[in-house]
Amino acid sequence: MFDRGCHLVVLACNTASAKALRTIQQKDLPKLAPNKRVLGVIRPTTEVIGQYSESGHVGVLGTSGTVNSGSYEVEIHKFFPELKVHQEACPMWVPLIENNEMNSPGAEYFIKKHVDQLMQKDPAIDAIILACTHYPLIQEKIQRHLPQYVKLISQGNLVARSLQDYLNRHPELEHHCSKTGRVHFFTTDQTENFDRAATLFYGKAVISQHLVV
């Protein structure tokens, strides 16, 4: 991406942000591109989650990799050390979403199962982070299995606002932004698979180019 003119990259995956972001920022960037930046999606959520909870008990729904990394607990407690945090790994949710099985009876079973298990860990939870960029596609289904007072926190708008603030504070990067609104899709996967899955997220047809790494 740097070779293609990007000056700032958002690592828009919670698992990748949890497992790779610090290494990229601390070890790779100084050697590869010291004047460029890579940001993740965990901090924009964790630095505001306390504003959404009145009980002081929050939940995290994520992939096994994200949950097992412990990154959300660590980051939340940096900003809100008093919050009680409980997590639930949902290993079936991403495959169901990527294979467009979101409306199947099987999907409903696994959604309810993990929501119930999270709430059983702490019934006082009143705010839950959707700690995977896939999960907003099943947000309404998740909400149906929760008490009405529980808020679901989707990351998209929070990350966008955080990025806007970051660019305001770093004009040396902001002035590199072309603001022409061009969108290009590249994938290291087979383009047919990527285009099918990405169309679900993007809301219209996606045509990608295969990238050889």
N, C-alpha and C positions, 0 to 999 in steps of 0.2 A: 504493500500500500504506500509506503514511503517512496518507493521508486516511481509510483504513479502520481506523485505530487501531493499526497496527503501529509499535512503537517500535524494533525491530531487524529488519533484513532480511539474510538470507544469500543472496548472489549465487551460487546453486548451479550454476555453469557455469564450467569452467576457462577457456574462451576468453574469456568475458565478464570473469572475474576478471583475466585477463592483460591485456586490452585496455582495460577501462573502470573497474575498481575504484578505482585511484588518482585518476582524474579525478573520480569521484563523491565520494570521501572528501575530497579537497582543494579542489575547486571548487564542487561542487553542494550538498553538505550544509551548508556554512556559510551559504549563501543560502536553501536550501529548508527545512531542519530541523536547526538546530545542536545540538539536544538528542537527536537520534536517530542511529542507527548503521547502516552497511551493511558487512558482512563478506564475505570471499571464501572460497574453498576451497583455495587453493594453499598458504598459509602453514601451516595445520595439518598438512599432509603433509610439507612441506620441513623443518619444525623438528624432526622426529623420524626422518627417513629414515636418518640415520646409525646409528641403533640397530638397523637391520635388515640392515646389510651388514657382513660380516666381511672381504671382499676390498677394500673401499674403492672399488668400482666399481658404479655404479648406472645403471639405464636408465629412460627415460621414454617411454611410449606415449601419444600424444595426437593431437588434431586438427591439421591444418596450421596453423590460427591460433594454437593454444597453443604448438606447437613453434617456429614462426617468431618468436613474440614473445620467445623467450629467457627468459621469466619464471622457469621452473623452474631453469635453471642459475644465474641471479642469486640467487634465493631460497635454493637449496640451499647455495650458497657463502657466504652470510651466516652460516649456522649451522655448516656443515661445509666449510670452505675446502679441505680435503685430499681430498675425494671427487672421483673422476673420473666425469663425467656424460656419457652419450650418449643422444640422443633419436631417435625414429622417428615420423614423421607417418603416420597411418593414415586417409587421407581417405575410404575406402570403408566403414569400420566403422559410423559413425553411420547412414548411409542404410540399410545392411543391417539394423541393429537396429530402426530406426524403421519399416521396412516389414515387420518380422517375417519376415525371410529368414535368420535366424541359423542355422537348421539346414540350409540349402541347401548343395550342393557348392560354389557360388560363394563363400559365406561362408567355408567351410573353406579354400579356396584363398587368399583375401586375409588371413585370420588367420595362416596359416602363413607367407605371404610376408613380412609385416611383422615377425613375431616372429623369423624367420630373419635378416632384414636387420639388426635391432637387435643380435642376438647376434654377427653377423659383424663388427660395428663394434668390439665388445669382448667376447671370449669370457670375460673374467674377471667380467663382471656377475653378481652374485648376489642383487640386489634390484631389482625393477621397479615403478615407480609407474604405476598405471592412471589417467592424467591426463585422464580424461573421465568424467562421471557416467553415461554409457551403458555403459561397458565392463564393469562387474561382471556384466552380463547374459550376457557371453560369457567370463567369467573361467575357467570350467572348460575351455573350448575352447582358450584361450590357454595355460593351464597344460600341456595335453597336448603342446604343441610346445616345451616348455622342459625343461631338465634338472631333476631332482627337487630339487636344492639351491637353485634360484632361487625366491625368495619374491616373490609378487605382492602389492603393497600397494594395497588398495582404500580409498577415501577416506571412506566413509560413517561408520564408527565413529570414525575419527580426527577428523573434523569435528565429530561429536556431542560427543566428549569435550572438544575444544577450546572448543566453544560453552558447555558446562557450566562449564568453568573460567573463561571470560570473564564469564559471568553471576555466578559467585561473587565475582569481583574487581570487578564493577560492580553493586552492589546497587541503585543508582539506576535501572538498567534492569530488573534482575531483578524488582523489586516491581511493575512494570507488566505482567508476564506473568500472564495470567488463569489458566493451568493447568487450563482446562476441557476441553482436548483436542479442540476443534472444528477441523475441516478444511474449507477452502473452496478450490475450484479456479477460477482465472480465466485466460483466454487471449486474446491479441490475434489468434490464428489462428482458423480455422474450428473450431468446437467439435467437429464430428464427427472431424476429423483429430486434434485434440489428445486427445480422449477415447480413441480407438483406441490411440494410441501411449502415452499415460500409463497406461493399464490394464496394459500390459506391465511397467512399473516398479512400480506401486503394488500389483499382485497381486490387485486386485479392481476391479470396475467403477468408472469415474470419470465423473462428470457435471459438466461445467464450465459457466461462464457467460462469454459473450463480453464482452470489455472493449474499449471504444473509447478510444484514446489521442489 
